Amino acid sequence: VQHPASMTHITYPPEERLRHGISEGLVRISVGLETLDDLLTDIQQALDRSA
């Protein structure tokens, strides 16, 4: 899980990030070969535990 605005694109000015579609609320999730159901279950479990 990555927050591009504060990680990979932190050196870009906010206006430039927005031009490229990188908002403060954008979260990038890198996935492998899991099925969609497995991914959704994993994400839901993580959110439930963080609440």
PDBQT receptor file of N, H, CA, C and O in Angstrom, charges set to zero:
ATOM      1  N   VAL A   1       0.856  -1.170   0.000  1.00  0.00    +0.000 N 
ATOM      2  CA  VAL A   1       0.000   0.000   0.000  1.00  0.00    +0.000 C 
ATOM      3  C   VAL A   1       0.899   1.229   0.000  1.00  0.00    +0.000 C 
ATOM      4  O   VAL A   1       1.882   1.292   0.739  1.00  0.00    +0.000 OA
ATOM      5  N   GLN A   2       0.556   2.193  -0.827  1.00  0.00    +0.000 N 
ATOM      6  H   GLN A   2      -0.242   2.142  -1.427  1.00  0.00    +0.000 HD
ATOM      7  CA  GLN A   2       1.388   3.382  -0.972  1.00  0.00    +0.000 C 
ATOM      8  C   GLN A   2       0.520   4.635  -1.056  1.00  0.00    +0.000 C 
ATOM      9  O   GLN A   2      -0.563   4.613  -1.640  1.00  0.00    +0.000 OA
ATOM     10  N   HIS A   3       1.003   5.713  -0.473  1.00  0.00    +0.000 N 
ATOM     11  H   HIS A   3       1.883   5.731   0.001  1.00  0.00    +0.000 HD
ATOM     12  CA  HIS A   3       0.370   7.027  -0.573  1.00  0.00    +0.000 C 
ATOM     13  C   HIS A   3       1.286   7.895  -1.438  1.00  0.00    +0.000 C 
ATOM     14  O   HIS A   3       2.193   8.541  -0.914  1.00  0.00    +0.000 OA
ATOM     15  N   PRO A   4       1.059   7.920  -2.765  1.00  0.00    +0.000 N 
ATOM     16  CA  PRO A   4       1.975   8.595  -3.686  1.00  0.00    +0.000 C 
ATOM     17  C   PRO A   4       2.249  10.063  -3.357  1.00  0.00    +0.000 C 
ATOM     18  O   PRO A   4       3.371  10.532  -3.549  1.00  0.00    +0.000 OA
ATOM     19  N   ALA A   5       1.251  10.793  -2.869  1.00  0.00    +0.000 N 
ATOM     20  H   ALA A   5       0.340  10.412  -2.713  1.00  0.00    +0.000 HD
ATOM     21  CA  ALA A   5       1.442  12.218  -2.594  1.00  0.00    +0.000 C 
ATOM     22  C   ALA A   5       2.495  12.463  -1.519  1.00  0.00    +0.000 C 
ATOM     23  O   ALA A   5       3.143  13.510  -1.515  1.00  0.00    +0.000 OA
ATOM     24  N   SER A   6       2.670  11.513  -0.612  1.00  0.00    +0.000 N 
ATOM     25  H   SER A   6       2.144  10.663  -0.615  1.00  0.00    +0.000 HD
ATOM     26  CA  SER A   6       3.660  11.699   0.457  1.00  0.00    +0.000 C 
ATOM     27  C   SER A   6       4.860  10.773   0.312  1.00  0.00    +0.000 C 
ATOM     28  O   SER A   6       5.751  10.767   1.162  1.00  0.00    +0.000 OA
ATOM     29  N   MET A   7       4.885   9.995  -0.761  1.00  0.00    +0.000 N 
ATOM     30  H   MET A   7       4.162  10.001  -1.452  1.00  0.00    +0.000 HD
ATOM     31  CA  MET A   7       5.996   9.068  -0.953  1.00  0.00    +0.000 C 
ATOM     32  C   MET A   7       6.677   9.322  -2.298  1.00  0.00    +0.000 C 
ATOM     33  O   MET A   7       7.613  10.118  -2.370  1.00  0.00    +0.000 OA
ATOM     34  N   THR A   8       6.233   8.671  -3.341  1.00  0.00    +0.000 N 
ATOM     35  H   THR A   8       5.472   8.024  -3.282  1.00  0.00    +0.000 HD
ATOM     36  CA  THR A   8       6.928   8.721  -4.632  1.00  0.00    +0.000 C 
ATOM     37  C   THR A   8       6.852  10.076  -5.320  1.00  0.00    +0.000 C 
ATOM     38  O   THR A   8       7.733  10.402  -6.115  1.00  0.00    +0.000 OA
ATOM     39  N   HIS A   9       5.830  10.870  -5.040  1.00  0.00    +0.000 N 
ATOM     40  H   HIS A   9       5.114  10.605  -4.394  1.00  0.00    +0.000 HD
ATOM     41  CA  HIS A   9       5.651  12.148  -5.728  1.00  0.00    +0.000 C 
ATOM     42  C   HIS A   9       5.724  13.338  -4.772  1.00  0.00    +0.000 C 
ATOM     43  O   HIS A   9       5.215  14.414  -5.087  1.00  0.00    +0.000 OA
ATOM     44  N   ILE A  10       6.341  13.160  -3.629  1.00  0.00    +0.000 N 
ATOM     45  H   ILE A  10       6.755  12.287  -3.373  1.00  0.00    +0.000 HD
ATOM     46  CA  ILE A  10       6.391  14.232  -2.634  1.00  0.00    +0.000 C 
ATOM     47  C   ILE A  10       7.156  15.459  -3.133  1.00  0.00    +0.000 C 
ATOM     48  O   ILE A  10       6.882  16.574  -2.690  1.00  0.00    +0.000 OA
ATOM     49  N   THR A  11       8.111  15.270  -4.048  1.00  0.00    +0.000 N 
ATOM     50  H   THR A  11       8.333  14.364  -4.408  1.00  0.00    +0.000 HD
ATOM     51  CA  THR A  11       8.901  16.406  -4.535  1.00  0.00    +0.000 C 
ATOM     52  C   THR A  11       8.163  17.233  -5.585  1.00  0.00    +0.000 C 
ATOM     53  O   THR A  11       8.614  18.325  -5.931  1.00  0.00    +0.000 OA
ATOM     54  N   TYR A  12       7.045  16.737  -6.093  1.00  0.00    +0.000 N 
ATOM     55  H   TYR A  12       6.679  15.850  -5.812  1.00  0.00    +0.000 HD
ATOM     56  CA  TYR A  12       6.260  17.474  -7.078  1.00  0.00    +0.000 C 
ATOM     57  C   TYR A  12       5.405  18.521  -6.356  1.00  0.00    +0.000 C 
ATOM     58  O   TYR A  12       4.869  18.239  -5.284  1.00  0.00    +0.000 OA
ATOM     59  N   PRO A  13       5.270  19.707  -6.918  1.00  0.00    +0.000 N 
ATOM     60  CA  PRO A  13       4.351  20.695  -6.343  1.00  0.00    +0.000 C 
ATOM     61  C   PRO A  13       2.917  20.152  -6.380  1.00  0.00    +0.000 C 
ATOM     62  O   PRO A  13       2.570  19.398  -7.289  1.00  0.00    +0.000 OA
ATOM     63  N   PRO A  14       2.085  20.525  -5.410  1.00  0.00    +0.000 N 
ATOM     64  CA  PRO A  14       0.705  20.010  -5.360  1.00  0.00    +0.000 C 
ATOM     65  C   PRO A  14      -0.065  20.195  -6.667  1.00  0.00    +0.000 C 
ATOM     66  O   PRO A  14      -0.823  19.311  -7.067  1.00  0.00    +0.000 OA
ATOM     67  N   GLU A  15       0.122  21.332  -7.335  1.00  0.00    +0.000 N 
ATOM     68  H   GLU A  15       0.739  22.050  -7.010  1.00  0.00    +0.000 HD
ATOM     69  CA  GLU A  15      -0.606  21.580  -8.584  1.00  0.00    +0.000 C 
ATOM     70  C   GLU A  15      -0.214  20.563  -9.658  1.00  0.00    +0.000 C 
ATOM     71  O   GLU A  15      -1.061  20.088 -10.415  1.00  0.00    +0.000 OA
ATOM     72  N   GLU A  16       1.069  20.239  -9.714  1.00  0.00    +0.000 N 
ATOM     73  H   GLU A  16       1.757  20.625  -9.099  1.00  0.00    +0.000 HD
ATOM     74  CA  GLU A  16       1.537  19.273 -10.711  1.00  0.00    +0.000 C 
ATOM     75  C   GLU A  16       1.029  17.872 -10.389  1.00  0.00    +0.000 C 
ATOM     76  O   GLU A  16       0.644  17.127 -11.290  1.00  0.00    +0.000 OA
ATOM     77  N   ARG A  17       1.027  17.510  -9.102  1.00  0.00    +0.000 N 
ATOM     78  H   ARG A  17       1.340  18.115  -8.370  1.00  0.00    +0.000 HD
ATOM     79  CA  ARG A  17       0.489  16.197  -8.717  1.00  0.00    +0.000 C 
ATOM     80  C   ARG A  17      -0.962  16.082  -9.160  1.00  0.00    +0.000 C 
ATOM     81  O   ARG A  17      -1.364  15.062  -9.720  1.00  0.00    +0.000 OA
ATOM     82  N   LEU A  18      -1.746  17.123  -8.912  1.00  0.00    +0.000 N 
ATOM     83  H   LEU A  18      -1.420  17.951  -8.457  1.00  0.00    +0.000 HD
ATOM     84  CA  LEU A  18      -3.161  17.082  -9.296  1.00  0.00    +0.000 C 
ATOM     85  C   LEU A  18      -3.330  16.971 -10.802  1.00  0.00    +0.000 C 
ATOM     86  O   LEU A  18      -4.236  16.282 -11.272  1.00  0.00    +0.000 OA
ATOM     87  N   ARG A  19      -2.475  17.636 -11.565  1.00  0.00    +0.000 N 
ATOM     88  H   ARG A  19      -1.739  18.196 -11.184  1.00  0.00    +0.000 HD
ATOM     89  CA  ARG A  19      -2.544  17.530 -13.031  1.00  0.00    +0.000 C 
ATOM     90  C   ARG A  19      -2.333  16.092 -13.496  1.00  0.00    +0.000 C 
ATOM     91  O   ARG A  19      -2.858  15.679 -14.529  1.00  0.00    +0.000 OA
ATOM     92  N   HIS A  20      -1.566  15.345 -12.726  1.00  0.00    +0.000 N 
ATOM     93  H   HIS A  20      -1.139  15.682 -11.887  1.00  0.00    +0.000 HD
ATOM     94  CA  HIS A  20      -1.285  13.950 -13.065  1.00  0.00    +0.000 C 
ATOM     95  C   HIS A  20      -2.257  12.981 -12.387  1.00  0.00    +0.000 C 
ATOM     96  O   HIS A  20      -2.085  11.765 -12.472  1.00  0.00    +0.000 OA
ATOM     97  N   GLY A  21      -3.273  13.520 -11.715  1.00  0.00    +0.000 N 
ATOM     98  H   GLY A  21      -3.412  14.508 -11.646  1.00  0.00    +0.000 HD
ATOM     99  CA  GLY A  21      -4.279  12.681 -11.082  1.00  0.00    +0.000 C 
ATOM    100  C   GLY A  21      -3.876  12.135  -9.729  1.00  0.00    +0.000 C 
ATOM    101  O   GLY A  21      -4.465  11.168  -9.245  1.00  0.00    +0.000 OA
ATOM    102  N   ILE A  22      -2.869  12.751  -9.110  1.00  0.00    +0.000 N 
ATOM    103  H   ILE A  22      -2.391  13.537  -9.503  1.00  0.00    +0.000 HD
ATOM    104  CA  ILE A  22      -2.390  12.278  -7.812  1.00  0.00    +0.000 C 
ATOM    105  C   ILE A  22      -2.909  13.225  -6.737  1.00  0.00    +0.000 C 
ATOM    106  O   ILE A  22      -2.298  14.255  -6.452  1.00  0.00    +0.000 OA
ATOM    107  N   SER A  23      -4.039  12.863  -6.148  1.00  0.00    +0.000 N 
ATOM    108  H   SER A  23      -4.536  12.027  -6.380  1.00  0.00    +0.000 HD
ATOM    109  CA  SER A  23      -4.647  13.681  -5.103  1.00  0.00    +0.000 C 
ATOM    110  C   SER A  23      -4.127  13.241  -3.740  1.00  0.00    +0.000 C 
ATOM    111  O   SER A  23      -3.474  12.205  -3.613  1.00  0.00    +0.000 OA
ATOM    112  N   GLU A  24      -4.429  14.046  -2.722  1.00  0.00    +0.000 N 
ATOM    113  H   GLU A  24      -4.960  14.887  -2.825  1.00  0.00    +0.000 HD
ATOM    114  CA  GLU A  24      -4.021  13.700  -1.358  1.00  0.00    +0.000 C 
ATOM    115  C   GLU A  24      -4.716  12.428  -0.873  1.00  0.00    +0.000 C 
ATOM    116  O   GLU A  24      -4.199  11.738   0.005  1.00  0.00    +0.000 OA
ATOM    117  N   GLY A  25      -5.875  12.115  -1.432  1.00  0.00    +0.000 N 
ATOM    118  H   GLY A  25      -6.296  12.675  -2.146  1.00  0.00    +0.000 HD
ATOM    119  CA  GLY A  25      -6.621  10.937  -1.005  1.00  0.00    +0.000 C 
ATOM    120  C   GLY A  25      -6.309   9.667  -1.771  1.00  0.00    +0.000 C 
ATOM    121  O   GLY A  25      -6.860   8.606  -1.473  1.00  0.00    +0.000 OA
ATOM    122  N   LEU A  26      -5.422   9.768  -2.762  1.00  0.00    +0.000 N 
ATOM    123  H   LEU A  26      -4.975  10.629  -3.003  1.00  0.00    +0.000 HD
ATOM    124  CA  LEU A  26      -5.095   8.599  -3.581  1.00  0.00    +0.000 C 
ATOM    125  C   LEU A  26      -4.244   7.602  -2.801  1.00  0.00    +0.000 C 
ATOM    126  O   LEU A  26      -3.252   7.971  -2.172  1.00  0.00    +0.000 OA
ATOM    127  N   VAL A  27      -4.638   6.356  -2.851  1.00  0.00    +0.000 N 
ATOM    128  H   VAL A  27      -5.444   6.056  -3.361  1.00  0.00    +0.000 HD
ATOM    129  CA  VAL A  27      -3.866   5.260  -2.256  1.00  0.00    +0.000 C 
ATOM    130  C   VAL A  27      -3.640   4.235  -3.353  1.00  0.00    +0.000 C 
ATOM    131  O   VAL A  27      -4.572   3.855  -4.061  1.00  0.00    +0.000 OA
ATOM    132  N   ARG A  28      -2.413   3.794  -3.490  1.00  0.00    +0.000 N 
ATOM    133  H   ARG A  28      -1.655   4.103  -2.915  1.00  0.00    +0.000 HD
ATOM    134  CA  ARG A  28      -2.060   2.803  -4.519  1.00  0.00    +0.000 C 
ATOM    135  C   ARG A  28      -1.866   1.457  -3.836  1.00  0.00    +0.000 C 
ATOM    136  O   ARG A  28      -1.167   1.356  -2.828  1.00  0.00    +0.000 OA
ATOM    137  N   ILE A  29      -2.482   0.439  -4.385  1.00  0.00    +0.000 N 
ATOM    138  H   ILE A  29      -3.050   0.521  -5.203  1.00  0.00    +0.000 HD
ATOM    139  CA  ILE A  29      -2.356  -0.913  -3.851  1.00  0.00    +0.000 C 
ATOM    140  C   ILE A  29      -1.740  -1.785  -4.934  1.00  0.00    +0.000 C 
ATOM    141  O   ILE A  29      -2.324  -1.963  -6.003  1.00  0.00    +0.000 OA
ATOM    142  N   SER A  30      -0.581  -2.317  -4.660  1.00  0.00    +0.000 N 
ATOM    143  H   SER A  30      -0.107  -2.173  -3.791  1.00  0.00    +0.000 HD
ATOM    144  CA  SER A  30       0.099  -3.202  -5.595  1.00  0.00    +0.000 C 
ATOM    145  C   SER A  30      -0.298  -4.637  -5.260  1.00  0.00    +0.000 C 
ATOM    146  O   SER A  30      -0.133  -5.086  -4.125  1.00  0.00    +0.000 OA
ATOM    147  N   VAL A  31      -0.816  -5.344  -6.242  1.00  0.00    +0.000 N 
ATOM    148  H   VAL A  31      -0.950  -4.980  -7.164  1.00  0.00    +0.000 HD
ATOM    149  CA  VAL A  31      -1.311  -6.700  -5.999  1.00  0.00    +0.000 C 
ATOM    150  C   VAL A  31      -0.614  -7.694  -6.914  1.00  0.00    +0.000 C 
ATOM    151  O   VAL A  31      -0.013  -7.330  -7.925  1.00  0.00    +0.000 OA
ATOM    152  N   GLY A  32      -0.713  -8.945  -6.534  1.00  0.00    +0.000 N 
ATOM    153  H   GLY A  32      -1.201  -9.241  -5.713  1.00  0.00    +0.000 HD
ATOM    154  CA  GLY A  32      -0.117 -10.014  -7.324  1.00  0.00    +0.000 C 
ATOM    155  C   GLY A  32      -1.180 -10.785  -8.073  1.00  0.00    +0.000 C 
ATOM    156  O   GLY A  32      -1.978 -10.205  -8.809  1.00  0.00    +0.000 OA
ATOM    157  N   LEU A  33      -1.192 -12.082  -7.886  1.00  0.00    +0.000 N 
ATOM    158  H   LEU A  33      -0.544 -12.553  -7.287  1.00  0.00    +0.000 HD
ATOM    159  CA  LEU A  33      -2.090 -12.951  -8.638  1.00  0.00    +0.000 C 
ATOM    160  C   LEU A  33      -3.318 -13.385  -7.850  1.00  0.00    +0.000 C 
ATOM    161  O   LEU A  33      -4.009 -14.323  -8.246  1.00  0.00    +0.000 OA
ATOM    162  N   GLU A  34      -3.595 -12.711  -6.738  1.00  0.00    +0.000 N 
ATOM    163  H   GLU A  34      -3.033 -11.948  -6.416  1.00  0.00    +0.000 HD
ATOM    164  CA  GLU A  34      -4.750 -13.087  -5.930  1.00  0.00    +0.000 C 
ATOM    165  C   GLU A  34      -6.045 -12.823  -6.692  1.00  0.00    +0.000 C 
ATOM    166  O   GLU A  34      -6.100 -11.988  -7.595  1.00  0.00    +0.000 OA
ATOM    167  N   THR A  35      -7.074 -13.549  -6.305  1.00  0.00    +0.000 N 
ATOM    168  H   THR A  35      -7.029 -14.227  -5.571  1.00  0.00    +0.000 HD
ATOM    169  CA  THR A  35      -8.388 -13.301  -6.901  1.00  0.00    +0.000 C 
ATOM    170  C   THR A  35      -8.969 -12.024  -6.308  1.00  0.00    +0.000 C 
ATOM    171  O   THR A  35      -8.563 -11.589  -5.230  1.00  0.00    +0.000 OA
ATOM    172  N   LEU A  36      -9.911 -11.433  -7.010  1.00  0.00    +0.000 N 
ATOM    173  H   LEU A  36     -10.241 -11.786  -7.885  1.00  0.00    +0.000 HD
ATOM    174  CA  LEU A  36     -10.546 -10.211  -6.533  1.00  0.00    +0.000 C 
ATOM    175  C   LEU A  36     -11.178 -10.423  -5.161  1.00  0.00    +0.000 C 
ATOM    176  O   LEU A  36     -11.051  -9.568  -4.284  1.00  0.00    +0.000 OA
ATOM    177  N   ASP A  37     -11.855 -11.547  -4.968  1.00  0.00    +0.000 N 
ATOM    178  H   ASP A  37     -11.959 -12.241  -5.681  1.00  0.00    +0.000 HD
ATOM    179  CA  ASP A  37     -12.494 -11.821  -3.678  1.00  0.00    +0.000 C 
ATOM    180  C   ASP A  37     -11.472 -11.882  -2.551  1.00  0.00    +0.000 C 
ATOM    181  O   ASP A  37     -11.724 -11.360  -1.466  1.00  0.00    +0.000 OA
ATOM    182  N   ASP A  38     -10.317 -12.512  -2.789  1.00  0.00    +0.000 N 
ATOM    183  H   ASP A  38     -10.112 -12.936  -3.671  1.00  0.00    +0.000 HD
ATOM    184  CA  ASP A  38      -9.272 -12.577  -1.767  1.00  0.00    +0.000 C 
ATOM    185  C   ASP A  38      -8.749 -11.184  -1.430  1.00  0.00    +0.000 C 
ATOM    186  O   ASP A  38      -8.541 -10.861  -0.260  1.00  0.00    +0.000 OA
ATOM    187  N   LEU A  39      -8.537 -10.368  -2.447  1.00  0.00    +0.000 N 
ATOM    188  H   LEU A  39      -8.706 -10.630  -3.398  1.00  0.00    +0.000 HD
ATOM    189  CA  LEU A  39      -8.048  -9.004  -2.219  1.00  0.00    +0.000 C 
ATOM    190  C   LEU A  39      -9.042  -8.186  -1.413  1.00  0.00    +0.000 C 
ATOM    191  O   LEU A  39      -8.665  -7.505  -0.459  1.00  0.00    +0.000 OA
ATOM    192  N   LEU A  40     -10.310  -8.253  -1.794  1.00  0.00    +0.000 N 
ATOM    193  H   LEU A  40     -10.616  -8.806  -2.569  1.00  0.00    +0.000 HD
ATOM    194  CA  LEU A  40     -11.332  -7.499  -1.075  1.00  0.00    +0.000 C 
ATOM    195  C   LEU A  40     -11.458  -7.962   0.368  1.00  0.00    +0.000 C 
ATOM    196  O   LEU A  40     -11.638  -7.144   1.270  1.00  0.00    +0.000 OA
ATOM    197  N   THR A  41     -11.367  -9.258   0.591  1.00  0.00    +0.000 N 
ATOM    198  H   THR A  41     -11.221  -9.923  -0.142  1.00  0.00    +0.000 HD
ATOM    199  CA  THR A  41     -11.419  -9.799   1.950  1.00  0.00    +0.000 C 
ATOM    200  C   THR A  41     -10.243  -9.298   2.771  1.00  0.00    +0.000 C 
ATOM    201  O   THR A  41     -10.421  -8.880   3.915  1.00  0.00    +0.000 OA
ATOM    202  N   ASP A  42      -9.041  -9.333   2.204  1.00  0.00    +0.000 N 
ATOM    203  H   ASP A  42      -8.895  -9.673   1.274  1.00  0.00    +0.000 HD
ATOM    204  CA  ASP A  42      -7.850  -8.856   2.914  1.00  0.00    +0.000 C 
ATOM    205  C   ASP A  42      -7.963  -7.377   3.267  1.00  0.00    +0.000 C 
ATOM    206  O   ASP A  42      -7.631  -6.971   4.380  1.00  0.00    +0.000 OA
ATOM    207  N   ILE A  43      -8.432  -6.577   2.318  1.00  0.00    +0.000 N 
ATOM    208  H   ILE A  43      -8.703  -6.907   1.413  1.00  0.00    +0.000 HD
ATOM    209  CA  ILE A  43      -8.578  -5.141   2.570  1.00  0.00    +0.000 C 
ATOM    210  C   ILE A  43      -9.619  -4.890   3.652  1.00  0.00    +0.000 C 
ATOM    211  O   ILE A  43      -9.406  -4.060   4.536  1.00  0.00    +0.000 OA
ATOM    212  N   GLN A  44     -10.734  -5.594   3.591  1.00  0.00    +0.000 N 
ATOM    213  H   GLN A  44     -10.907  -6.268   2.873  1.00  0.00    +0.000 HD
ATOM    214  CA  GLN A  44     -11.781  -5.416   4.594  1.00  0.00    +0.000 C 
ATOM    215  C   GLN A  44     -11.287  -5.812   5.979  1.00  0.00    +0.000 C 
ATOM    216  O   GLN A  44     -11.575  -5.121   6.955  1.00  0.00    +0.000 OA
ATOM    217  N   GLN A  45     -10.550  -6.908   6.080  1.00  0.00    +0.000 N 
ATOM    218  H   GLN A  45     -10.316  -7.469   5.286  1.00  0.00    +0.000 HD
ATOM    219  CA  GLN A  45      -9.999  -7.331   7.369  1.00  0.00    +0.000 C 
ATOM    220  C   GLN A  45      -9.046  -6.279   7.925  1.00  0.00    +0.000 C 
ATOM    221  O   GLN A  45      -9.079  -5.984   9.119  1.00  0.00    +0.000 OA
ATOM    222  N   ALA A  46      -8.203  -5.713   7.076  1.00  0.00    +0.000 N 
ATOM    223  H   ALA A  46      -8.177  -5.952   6.106  1.00  0.00    +0.000 HD
ATOM    224  CA  ALA A  46      -7.261  -4.682   7.524  1.00  0.00    +0.000 C 
ATOM    225  C   ALA A  46      -8.006  -3.442   8.010  1.00  0.00    +0.000 C 
ATOM    226  O   ALA A  46      -7.643  -2.859   9.031  1.00  0.00    +0.000 OA
ATOM    227  N   LEU A  47      -9.037  -3.043   7.286  1.00  0.00    +0.000 N 
ATOM    228  H   LEU A  47      -9.332  -3.517   6.456  1.00  0.00    +0.000 HD
ATOM    229  CA  LEU A  47      -9.820  -1.880   7.702  1.00  0.00    +0.000 C 
ATOM    230  C   LEU A  47     -10.551  -2.143   9.009  1.00  0.00    +0.000 C 
ATOM    231  O   LEU A  47     -10.606  -1.269   9.874  1.00  0.00    +0.000 OA
ATOM    232  N   ASP A  48     -11.111  -3.337   9.163  1.00  0.00    +0.000 N 
ATOM    233  H   ASP A  48     -11.066  -4.047   8.460  1.00  0.00    +0.000 HD
ATOM    234  CA  ASP A  48     -11.810  -3.691  10.400  1.00  0.00    +0.000 C 
ATOM    235  C   ASP A  48     -10.868  -3.645  11.599  1.00  0.00    +0.000 C 
ATOM    236  O   ASP A  48     -11.253  -3.185  12.674  1.00  0.00    +0.000 OA
ATOM    237  N   ARG A  49      -9.652  -4.115  11.421  1.00  0.00    +0.000 N 
ATOM    238  H   ARG A  49      -9.339  -4.488  10.547  1.00  0.00    +0.000 HD
ATOM    239  CA  ARG A  49      -8.685  -4.136  12.519  1.00  0.00    +0.000 C 
ATOM    240  C   ARG A  49      -8.182  -2.746  12.878  1.00  0.00    +0.000 C 
ATOM    241  O   ARG A  49      -7.785  -2.497  14.017  1.00  0.00    +0.000 OA
ATOM    242  N   SER A  50      -8.200  -1.842  11.907  1.00  0.00    +0.000 N 
ATOM    243  H   SER A  50      -8.523  -2.043  10.982  1.00  0.00    +0.000 HD
ATOM    244  CA  SER A  50      -7.683  -0.497  12.167  1.00  0.00    +0.000 C 
ATOM    245  C   SER A  50      -8.734   0.427  12.774  1.00  0.00    +0.000 C 
ATOM    246  O   SER A  50      -8.409   1.521  13.234  1.00  0.00    +0.000 OA
ATOM    247  N   ALA A  51      -9.983  -0.005  12.778  1.00  0.00    +0.000 N 
ATOM    248  H   ALA A  51     -10.247  -0.894  12.405  1.00  0.00    +0.000 HD
ATOM    249  CA  ALA A  51     -11.069   0.847  13.288  1.00  0.00    +0.000 C 
ATOM    250  C   ALA A  51     -11.106   0.898  14.796  1.00  0.00    +0.000 C 
ATOM    251  O   ALA A  51     -11.961   1.572  15.370  1.00  0.00    +0.000 OA
TER     252      ALA A  51
